[in-house]
Amino acid sequence: MSSYQRISCEDHSIYELVIMRTQSMRVVIEGKLVRIKPIDLVTRKGAEFLIFIDENAQKQLCRADLISIQK
């Protein structure tokens, strides 16, 4: 994954805290502001991926560097 950009330690910590607390959060994915419920952060092929439940109650997987946390 040559275009992968590591996420910041701050973002990683935010994801972990939200996952542990089973909370939802606002993020921007593909330019769209959405509310998601993160359920896991995993590493595959040298990149981090966020597994989450989207606004339609569907389980999704997205590369973490393509998600922007709304702080």
PDB file as gemmi writes it, atoms N, CA and C in Angstrom:
CRYST1    1.000    1.000    1.000  90.00  90.00  90.00 P 1                      
ATOM      1  N   MET A   1       0.843  -1.174   0.000  1.00  0.00           N  
ATOM      2  CA  MET A   1       0.000   0.000   0.000  1.00  0.00           C  
ATOM      3  C   MET A   1       0.886   1.235   0.000  1.00  0.00           C  
ATOM      4  N   SER A   2       1.379   1.585  -1.118  1.00  0.00           N  
ATOM      5  CA  SER A   2       2.322   2.687  -1.200  1.00  0.00           C  
ATOM      6  C   SER A   2       1.698   4.037  -0.883  1.00  0.00           C  
ATOM      7  N   SER A   3       0.408   4.224  -1.095  1.00  0.00           N  
ATOM      8  CA  SER A   3      -0.211   5.515  -0.845  1.00  0.00           C  
ATOM      9  C   SER A   3      -0.735   5.650   0.582  1.00  0.00           C  
ATOM     10  N   TYR A   4      -0.571   4.637   1.399  1.00  0.00           N  
ATOM     11  CA  TYR A   4      -1.072   4.679   2.770  1.00  0.00           C  
ATOM     12  C   TYR A   4      -0.285   5.678   3.594  1.00  0.00           C  
ATOM     13  N   GLN A   5      -0.991   6.514   4.362  1.00  0.00           N  
ATOM     14  CA  GLN A   5      -0.376   7.462   5.284  1.00  0.00           C  
ATOM     15  C   GLN A   5      -0.755   7.051   6.701  1.00  0.00           C  
ATOM     16  N   ARG A   6       0.218   6.835   7.561  1.00  0.00           N  
ATOM     17  CA  ARG A   6      -0.069   6.427   8.936  1.00  0.00           C  
ATOM     18  C   ARG A   6      -0.947   7.475   9.613  1.00  0.00           C  
ATOM     19  N   ILE A   7      -1.885   7.008  10.422  1.00  0.00           N  
ATOM     20  CA  ILE A   7      -2.713   7.950  11.157  1.00  0.00           C  
ATOM     21  C   ILE A   7      -1.948   8.419  12.390  1.00  0.00           C  
ATOM     22  N   SER A   8      -2.332   9.574  12.892  1.00  0.00           N  
ATOM     23  CA  SER A   8      -1.629  10.132  14.047  1.00  0.00           C  
ATOM     24  C   SER A   8      -1.917   9.301  15.298  1.00  0.00           C  
ATOM     25  N   CYS A   9      -1.030   9.411  16.260  1.00  0.00           N  
ATOM     26  CA  CYS A   9      -1.241   8.739  17.549  1.00  0.00           C  
ATOM     27  C   CYS A   9      -2.508   9.272  18.213  1.00  0.00           C  
ATOM     28  N   GLU A  10      -2.773  10.561  18.050  1.00  0.00           N  
ATOM     29  CA  GLU A  10      -3.975  11.157  18.621  1.00  0.00           C  
ATOM     30  C   GLU A  10      -5.232  10.518  18.024  1.00  0.00           C  
ATOM     31  N   ASP A  11      -5.285  10.395  16.690  1.00  0.00           N  
ATOM     32  CA  ASP A  11      -6.447   9.773  16.051  1.00  0.00           C  
ATOM     33  C   ASP A  11      -6.597   8.318  16.481  1.00  0.00           C  
ATOM     34  N   HIS A  12      -5.482   7.602  16.562  1.00  0.00           N  
ATOM     35  CA  HIS A  12      -5.521   6.205  16.994  1.00  0.00           C  
ATOM     36  C   HIS A  12      -6.107   6.106  18.398  1.00  0.00           C  
ATOM     37  N   SER A  13      -5.672   6.983  19.282  1.00  0.00           N  
ATOM     38  CA  SER A  13      -6.186   6.997  20.662  1.00  0.00           C  
ATOM     39  C   SER A  13      -7.675   7.324  20.705  1.00  0.00           C  
ATOM     40  N   ILE A  14      -8.099   8.263  19.869  1.00  0.00           N  
ATOM     41  CA  ILE A  14      -9.523   8.615  19.811  1.00  0.00           C  
ATOM     42  C   ILE A  14     -10.344   7.410  19.381  1.00  0.00           C  
ATOM     43  N   TYR A  15      -9.913   6.732  18.326  1.00  0.00           N  
ATOM     44  CA  TYR A  15     -10.632   5.535  17.871  1.00  0.00           C  
ATOM     45  C   TYR A  15     -10.712   4.488  18.981  1.00  0.00           C  
ATOM     46  N   GLU A  16      -9.597   4.225  19.635  1.00  0.00           N  
ATOM     47  CA  GLU A  16      -9.570   3.210  20.690  1.00  0.00           C  
ATOM     48  C   GLU A  16     -10.521   3.564  21.835  1.00  0.00           C  
ATOM     49  N   LEU A  17     -10.538   4.820  22.235  1.00  0.00           N  
ATOM     50  CA  LEU A  17     -11.418   5.257  23.314  1.00  0.00           C  
ATOM     51  C   LEU A  17     -12.891   5.134  22.924  1.00  0.00           C  
ATOM     52  N   VAL A  18     -13.221   5.561  21.716  1.00  0.00           N  
ATOM     53  CA  VAL A  18     -14.607   5.472  21.238  1.00  0.00           C  
ATOM     54  C   VAL A  18     -15.041   4.008  21.134  1.00  0.00           C  
ATOM     55  N   ILE A  19     -14.154   3.149  20.681  1.00  0.00           N  
ATOM     56  CA  ILE A  19     -14.457   1.715  20.582  1.00  0.00           C  
ATOM     57  C   ILE A  19     -14.693   1.137  21.974  1.00  0.00           C  
ATOM     58  N   MET A  20     -13.815   1.438  22.915  1.00  0.00           N  
ATOM     59  CA  MET A  20     -13.958   0.901  24.274  1.00  0.00           C  
ATOM     60  C   MET A  20     -15.250   1.362  24.939  1.00  0.00           C  
ATOM     61  N   ARG A  21     -15.652   2.587  24.632  1.00  0.00           N  
ATOM     62  CA  ARG A  21     -16.869   3.141  25.245  1.00  0.00           C  
ATOM     63  C   ARG A  21     -18.135   2.820  24.452  1.00  0.00           C  
ATOM     64  N   THR A  22     -17.984   2.117  23.330  1.00  0.00           N  
ATOM     65  CA  THR A  22     -19.086   1.778  22.408  1.00  0.00           C  
ATOM     66  C   THR A  22     -19.919   3.010  22.051  1.00  0.00           C  
ATOM     67  N   GLN A  23     -19.217   4.074  21.712  1.00  0.00           N  
ATOM     68  CA  GLN A  23     -19.855   5.332  21.332  1.00  0.00           C  
ATOM     69  C   GLN A  23     -19.880   5.482  19.813  1.00  0.00           C  
ATOM     70  N   SER A  24     -20.576   6.501  19.371  1.00  0.00           N  
ATOM     71  CA  SER A  24     -20.538   6.869  17.963  1.00  0.00           C  
ATOM     72  C   SER A  24     -19.752   8.168  17.831  1.00  0.00           C  
ATOM     73  N   MET A  25     -19.386   8.498  16.610  1.00  0.00           N  
ATOM     74  CA  MET A  25     -18.611   9.707  16.364  1.00  0.00           C  
ATOM     75  C   MET A  25     -18.880  10.237  14.968  1.00  0.00           C  
ATOM     76  N   ARG A  26     -18.587  11.522  14.769  1.00  0.00           N  
ATOM     77  CA  ARG A  26     -18.737  12.128  13.443  1.00  0.00           C  
ATOM     78  C   ARG A  26     -17.393  12.115  12.737  1.00  0.00           C  
ATOM     79  N   VAL A  27     -17.425  11.699  11.479  1.00  0.00           N  
ATOM     80  CA  VAL A  27     -16.221  11.660  10.655  1.00  0.00           C  
ATOM     81  C   VAL A  27     -16.588  12.091   9.233  1.00  0.00           C  
ATOM     82  N   VAL A  28     -15.556  12.378   8.454  1.00  0.00           N  
ATOM     83  CA  VAL A  28     -15.754  12.654   7.036  1.00  0.00           C  
ATOM     84  C   VAL A  28     -15.124  11.503   6.264  1.00  0.00           C  
ATOM     85  N   ILE A  29     -15.951  10.869   5.414  1.00  0.00           N  
ATOM     86  CA  ILE A  29     -15.491   9.793   4.540  1.00  0.00           C  
ATOM     87  C   ILE A  29     -15.905  10.165   3.124  1.00  0.00           C  
ATOM     88  N   GLU A  30     -14.934  10.203   2.213  1.00  0.00           N  
ATOM     89  CA  GLU A  30     -15.189  10.573   0.818  1.00  0.00           C  
ATOM     90  C   GLU A  30     -15.931  11.905   0.713  1.00  0.00           C  
ATOM     91  N   GLY A  31     -15.535  12.865   1.552  1.00  0.00           N  
ATOM     92  CA  GLY A  31     -16.098  14.198   1.507  1.00  0.00           C  
ATOM     93  C   GLY A  31     -17.472  14.362   2.129  1.00  0.00           C  
ATOM     94  N   LYS A  32     -17.984  13.292   2.739  1.00  0.00           N  
ATOM     95  CA  LYS A  32     -19.328  13.330   3.322  1.00  0.00           C  
ATOM     96  C   LYS A  32     -19.234  13.191   4.835  1.00  0.00           C  
ATOM     97  N   LEU A  33     -19.908  14.098   5.556  1.00  0.00           N  
ATOM     98  CA  LEU A  33     -19.965  14.028   7.012  1.00  0.00           C  
ATOM     99  C   LEU A  33     -20.968  12.956   7.416  1.00  0.00           C  
ATOM    100  N   VAL A  34     -20.509  11.979   8.197  1.00  0.00           N  
ATOM    101  CA  VAL A  34     -21.371  10.871   8.619  1.00  0.00           C  
ATOM    102  C   VAL A  34     -21.139  10.561  10.087  1.00  0.00           C  
ATOM    103  N   ARG A  35     -22.105   9.910  10.704  1.00  0.00           N  
ATOM    104  CA  ARG A  35     -21.967   9.421  12.084  1.00  0.00           C  
ATOM    105  C   ARG A  35     -21.787   7.914  11.991  1.00  0.00           C  
ATOM    106  N   ILE A  36     -20.722   7.426  12.641  1.00  0.00           N  
ATOM    107  CA  ILE A  36     -20.418   5.994  12.625  1.00  0.00           C  
ATOM    108  C   ILE A  36     -20.238   5.499  14.049  1.00  0.00           C  
ATOM    109  N   LYS A  37     -20.298   4.184  14.210  1.00  0.00           N  
ATOM    110  CA  LYS A  37     -19.991   3.554  15.493  1.00  0.00           C  
ATOM    111  C   LYS A  37     -18.810   2.608  15.259  1.00  0.00           C  
ATOM    112  N   PRO A  38     -17.601   3.055  15.566  1.00  0.00           N  
ATOM    113  CA  PRO A  38     -16.425   2.198  15.379  1.00  0.00           C  
ATOM    114  C   PRO A  38     -16.503   0.959  16.275  1.00  0.00           C  
ATOM    115  N   ILE A  39     -16.099  -0.197  15.719  1.00  0.00           N  
ATOM    116  CA  ILE A  39     -16.113  -1.419  16.519  1.00  0.00           C  
ATOM    117  C   ILE A  39     -14.745  -2.088  16.611  1.00  0.00           C  
ATOM    118  N   ASP A  40     -13.822  -1.747  15.713  1.00  0.00           N  
ATOM    119  CA  ASP A  40     -12.480  -2.318  15.799  1.00  0.00           C  
ATOM    120  C   ASP A  40     -11.531  -1.553  14.887  1.00  0.00           C  
ATOM    121  N   LEU A  41     -10.265  -1.566  15.252  1.00  0.00           N  
ATOM    122  CA  LEU A  41      -9.202  -0.984  14.449  1.00  0.00           C  
ATOM    123  C   LEU A  41      -8.196  -2.105  14.221  1.00  0.00           C  
ATOM    124  N   VAL A  42      -7.986  -2.476  12.948  1.00  0.00           N  
ATOM    125  CA  VAL A  42      -7.142  -3.621  12.629  1.00  0.00           C  
ATOM    126  C   VAL A  42      -6.043  -3.212  11.649  1.00  0.00           C  
ATOM    127  N   THR A  43      -4.973  -4.000  11.639  1.00  0.00           N  
ATOM    128  CA  THR A  43      -3.880  -3.778  10.691  1.00  0.00           C  
ATOM    129  C   THR A  43      -3.862  -4.925   9.702  1.00  0.00           C  
ATOM    130  N   ARG A  44      -3.848  -4.569   8.428  1.00  0.00           N  
ATOM    131  CA  ARG A  44      -3.784  -5.560   7.349  1.00  0.00           C  
ATOM    132  C   ARG A  44      -2.857  -5.044   6.263  1.00  0.00           C  
ATOM    133  N   LYS A  45      -1.925  -5.868   5.858  1.00  0.00           N  
ATOM    134  CA  LYS A  45      -0.990  -5.527   4.785  1.00  0.00           C  
ATOM    135  C   LYS A  45      -0.313  -4.185   5.027  1.00  0.00           C  
ATOM    136  N   GLY A  46       0.057  -3.925   6.283  1.00  0.00           N  
ATOM    137  CA  GLY A  46       0.797  -2.718   6.613  1.00  0.00           C  
ATOM    138  C   GLY A  46      -0.020  -1.450   6.721  1.00  0.00           C  
ATOM    139  N   ALA A  47      -1.347  -1.556   6.709  1.00  0.00           N  
ATOM    140  CA  ALA A  47      -2.208  -0.378   6.836  1.00  0.00           C  
ATOM    141  C   ALA A  47      -3.252  -0.619   7.912  1.00  0.00           C  
ATOM    142  N   GLU A  48      -3.700   0.468   8.543  1.00  0.00           N  
ATOM    143  CA  GLU A  48      -4.737   0.352   9.557  1.00  0.00           C  
ATOM    144  C   GLU A  48      -6.105   0.570   8.924  1.00  0.00           C  
ATOM    145  N   PHE A  49      -7.051  -0.260   9.354  1.00  0.00           N  
ATOM    146  CA  PHE A  49      -8.421  -0.180   8.849  1.00  0.00           C  
ATOM    147  C   PHE A  49      -9.369  -0.049  10.026  1.00  0.00           C  
ATOM    148  N   LEU A  50     -10.397   0.775   9.842  1.00  0.00           N  
ATOM    149  CA  LEU A  50     -11.423   0.927  10.853  1.00  0.00           C  
ATOM    150  C   LEU A  50     -12.635   0.107  10.437  1.00  0.00           C  
ATOM    151  N   ILE A  51     -13.106  -0.722  11.339  1.00  0.00           N  
ATOM    152  CA  ILE A  51     -14.349  -1.464  11.130  1.00  0.00           C  
ATOM    153  C   ILE A  51     -15.407  -0.713  11.926  1.00  0.00           C  
ATOM    154  N   PHE A  52     -16.517  -0.396  11.280  1.00  0.00           N  
ATOM    155  CA  PHE A  52     -17.539   0.410  11.932  1.00  0.00           C  
ATOM    156  C   PHE A  52     -18.931   0.063  11.412  1.00  0.00           C  
ATOM    157  N   ILE A  53     -19.926   0.525  12.165  1.00  0.00           N  
ATOM    158  CA  ILE A  53     -21.325   0.420  11.749  1.00  0.00           C  
ATOM    159  C   ILE A  53     -21.711   1.783  11.197  1.00  0.00           C  
ATOM    160  N   ASP A  54     -22.215   1.812   9.968  1.00  0.00           N  
ATOM    161  CA  ASP A  54     -22.558   3.087   9.351  1.00  0.00           C  
ATOM    162  C   ASP A  54     -23.971   3.545   9.728  1.00  0.00           C  
ATOM    163  N   GLU A  55     -24.400   4.652   9.156  1.00  0.00           N  
ATOM    164  CA  GLU A  55     -25.708   5.236   9.469  1.00  0.00           C  
ATOM    165  C   GLU A  55     -26.876   4.351   9.057  1.00  0.00           C  
ATOM    166  N   ASN A  56     -26.620   3.378   8.185  1.00  0.00           N  
ATOM    167  CA  ASN A  56     -27.652   2.442   7.734  1.00  0.00           C  
ATOM    168  C   ASN A  56     -27.560   1.102   8.449  1.00  0.00           C  
ATOM    169  N   ALA A  57     -26.827   1.082   9.568  1.00  0.00           N  
ATOM    170  CA  ALA A  57     -26.636  -0.127  10.386  1.00  0.00           C  
ATOM    171  C   ALA A  57     -25.900  -1.237   9.637  1.00  0.00           C  
ATOM    172  N   GLN A  58     -25.066  -0.858   8.668  1.00  0.00           N  
ATOM    173  CA  GLN A  58     -24.274  -1.819   7.902  1.00  0.00           C  
ATOM    174  C   GLN A  58     -22.833  -1.804   8.401  1.00  0.00           C  
ATOM    175  N   LYS A  59     -22.247  -2.991   8.536  1.00  0.00           N  
ATOM    176  CA  LYS A  59     -20.850  -3.107   8.938  1.00  0.00           C  
ATOM    177  C   LYS A  59     -19.970  -2.741   7.743  1.00  0.00           C  
ATOM    178  N   GLN A  60     -19.004  -1.857   7.974  1.00  0.00           N  
ATOM    179  CA  GLN A  60     -18.130  -1.370   6.914  1.00  0.00           C  
ATOM    180  C   GLN A  60     -16.667  -1.494   7.339  1.00  0.00           C  
ATOM    181  N   LEU A  61     -15.788  -1.484   6.359  1.00  0.00           N  
ATOM    182  CA  LEU A  61     -14.347  -1.494   6.569  1.00  0.00           C  
ATOM    183  C   LEU A  61     -13.773  -0.391   5.696  1.00  0.00           C  
ATOM    184  N   CYS A  62     -12.962   0.488   6.291  1.00  0.00           N  
ATOM    185  CA  CYS A  62     -12.367   1.588   5.527  1.00  0.00           C  
ATOM    186  C   CYS A  62     -10.947   1.816   6.019  1.00  0.00           C  
ATOM    187  N   ARG A  63     -10.058   2.103   5.092  1.00  0.00           N  
ATOM    188  CA  ARG A  63      -8.687   2.414   5.471  1.00  0.00           C  
ATOM    189  C   ARG A  63      -8.703   3.662   6.351  1.00  0.00           C  
ATOM    190  N   ALA A  64      -8.068   3.602   7.500  1.00  0.00           N  
ATOM    191  CA  ALA A  64      -8.145   4.657   8.509  1.00  0.00           C  
ATOM    192  C   ALA A  64      -7.631   6.011   8.017  1.00  0.00           C  
ATOM    193  N   ASP A  65      -6.655   6.010   7.120  1.00  0.00           N  
ATOM    194  CA  ASP A  65      -6.127   7.290   6.657  1.00  0.00           C  
ATOM    195  C   ASP A  65      -7.070   8.003   5.691  1.00  0.00           C  
ATOM    196  N   LEU A  66      -8.139   7.346   5.284  1.00  0.00           N  
ATOM    197  CA  LEU A  66      -9.113   7.962   4.385  1.00  0.00           C  
ATOM    198  C   LEU A  66     -10.294   8.544   5.158  1.00  0.00           C  
ATOM    199  N   ILE A  67     -10.199   8.488   6.484  1.00  0.00           N  
ATOM    200  CA  ILE A  67     -11.259   8.999   7.361  1.00  0.00           C  
ATOM    201  C   ILE A  67     -10.711  10.202   8.118  1.00  0.00           C  
ATOM    202  N   SER A  68     -11.504  11.260   8.171  1.00  0.00           N  
ATOM    203  CA  SER A  68     -11.113  12.465   8.912  1.00  0.00           C  
ATOM    204  C   SER A  68     -12.035  12.617  10.119  1.00  0.00           C  
ATOM    205  N   ILE A  69     -11.465  12.588  11.302  1.00  0.00           N  
ATOM    206  CA  ILE A  69     -12.235  12.727  12.535  1.00  0.00           C  
ATOM    207  C   ILE A  69     -12.647  14.178  12.701  1.00  0.00           C  
ATOM    208  N   GLN A  70     -13.921  14.413  13.018  1.00  0.00           N  
ATOM    209  CA  GLN A  70     -14.411  15.754  13.296  1.00  0.00           C  
ATOM    210  C   GLN A  70     -14.286  16.010  14.785  1.00  0.00           C  
ATOM    211  N   LYS A  71     -13.334  16.839  15.170  1.00  0.00           N  
ATOM    212  CA  LYS A  71     -13.029  17.089  16.589  1.00  0.00           C  
ATOM    213  C   LYS A  71     -13.748  18.317  17.082  1.00  0.00           C  
TER     214      LYS A  71                                                      
END                                                                             
